Amino acid sequence: MADQQQNDLPTQYPDISQHWSFSSERYAGGDNLLTAIARGWAIDPQVVLRRHWFAGMRCIEIYHFTIRRADVVADMAVLGNPYVTRFLTSHPYELVEADAAAV
């Protein structure tokens, strides 16, 4: 089911194509995640959420997606935003807080 929903995303957003390289970029955006799916990368079912607090008042959410294609495995750290939140709620991924999982 998740594969079918992932395959439908490029038809919903056909004009998005944003390259990302795990070897040179620390963080990715939701557009990078969508491009990876469109280019044949598979996403592991477990997604790890890490929250980084600044001065105890401002929080940045980073979602760690393990992506795979052929024999390549990479951690795609995606900055949280409304698109990523919607993506996660509309797909059957298991969201795990960083305290409960090793990243």
Secondary structure by P-SEA (a helix, b strand, c coil): caaaaaaacccccccbbbbbbccccccccaaaaaaaaaaccccccbbbbbbbbccccbbbbbbbbbcccccbbbbbbccccaaaaaaaaacbbbbbccccccc
